[in-house]
């Protein structure tokens, strides 16, 4: 992990995600996504939950929000999700602007990890799930370049770990070396960059 991560502003990527969420029509909420077993509404619920968890992880405000494994339940959205998601995305970005968020230890998803690693993990979550949401809802997607670099670095490092397929990522999907960085990151996350929505 390079020290450069500590200068990453999650604000631009959080705004990209908020715009994508705003573009999701109610008729799309039940549509499939590249995440197995998750419809669009579940993905949006996951994004809301992880934004809260990693906001609190940045603040070192550890408790129920940071102790719960993301696998514990299938997430869903509440009735006020259109207001809640952009709000918590903004709070997430603001919390990670504090230099102390990137130092010391914290916890997210029930896992203790260094602050700088947690920051890289949330950048990865926002970048990859942004792609998931855009693909599932037929929207254009251009992630924040700095967040994409951090996400790719984390995914490339995790691809070398022997037990990685048992963790949060699926098996690596091979992608050509000269493919765009986003496609390579998506492949490293266990997704097929060519995934498209099933015909309606």
MOPEDA-V636212 format. One record per pair of residues at least 24 apart in sequence whose C-alpha atoms are under 7 Angstrom apart, sorted by sequence separation. I is the first residue (numbers start at 1). J is the second residue. D is the distance in Angstrom with one decimal. If there is no record, write none. Layout:
# MOPEDA-V636212
i=I j=J d=D
i=I j=J d=D
This chain:
# MOPEDA-V636212
i=123 j=147 d=5.6
i=127 j=151 d=6.9
i=123 j=150 d=6.8
i=124 j=151 d=4.1
i=123 j=151 d=5.8
i=46 j=75 d=5.3
i=159 j=188 d=6.8
i=45 j=75 d=5.1
i=46 j=76 d=7.0
i=120 j=150 d=6.1
i=155 j=185 d=6.7
i=45 j=76 d=4.3
i=120 j=151 d=6.5
i=42 j=74 d=6.8
i=45 j=77 d=4.5
i=156 j=188 d=6.7
i=42 j=75 d=5.1
i=44 j=77 d=6.5
i=152 j=185 d=5.0
i=155 j=188 d=5.9
i=42 j=76 d=4.5
i=120 j=154 d=6.7
i=148 j=182 d=6.9
i=155 j=189 d=6.5
i=41 j=76 d=5.9
i=42 j=77 d=6.7
i=41 j=77 d=6.0
i=52 j=88 d=6.2
i=55 j=91 d=6.5
i=59 j=95 d=6.2
i=48 j=85 d=5.4
i=51 j=88 d=6.0
i=55 j=92 d=4.3
i=58 j=95 d=5.7
i=51 j=89 d=5.8
i=54 j=92 d=6.7
i=58 j=96 d=5.8
i=70 j=109 d=5.9
i=48 j=88 d=6.9
i=52 j=92 d=7.0
i=55 j=95 d=5.8
i=69 j=109 d=4.4
i=51 j=92 d=5.8
i=66 j=107 d=5.9
i=67 j=108 d=6.3
i=68 j=109 d=5.1
i=69 j=110 d=5.4
i=59 j=101 d=6.3
i=66 j=108 d=4.5
i=67 j=109 d=5.4
i=68 j=110 d=5.3
i=58 j=101 d=4.5
i=66 j=109 d=5.5
i=67 j=110 d=3.9
i=66 j=110 d=6.0
i=62 j=107 d=6.8
i=60 j=106 d=5.9
i=57 j=106 d=5.7
i=57 j=107 d=5.7
i=57 j=108 d=6.0
i=54 j=108 d=6.3
i=53 j=108 d=6.2
i=128 j=186 d=6.5
i=135 j=196 d=6.4
i=136 j=197 d=5.8
i=135 j=197 d=6.8
i=18 j=86 d=5.2
i=54 j=122 d=6.8
i=14 j=89 d=5.6
i=14 j=90 d=6.8
i=14 j=93 d=6.7
i=11 j=93 d=4.9
i=10 j=93 d=4.9
i=9 j=93 d=7.0
i=9 j=97 d=6.4
i=40 j=133 d=7.0
i=6 j=102 d=5.9
i=40 j=136 d=7.0
i=34 j=132 d=5.7
i=33 j=132 d=6.2
i=33 j=133 d=7.0
i=33 j=136 d=4.8
i=32 j=136 d=6.5
i=28 j=137 d=6.7
i=6 j=116 d=6.6
i=5 j=116 d=6.9
i=10 j=123 d=6.9
i=13 j=126 d=6.9
i=17 j=130 d=5.8
i=24 j=137 d=6.5
i=20 j=134 d=6.6
i=16 j=143 d=6.8
i=13 j=143 d=6.2
i=13 j=144 d=5.1
i=12 j=144 d=6.0
i=13 j=147 d=6.7
i=8 j=146 d=6.9
i=5 j=150 d=7.0
i=34 j=191 d=7.0
i=34 j=195 d=6.8
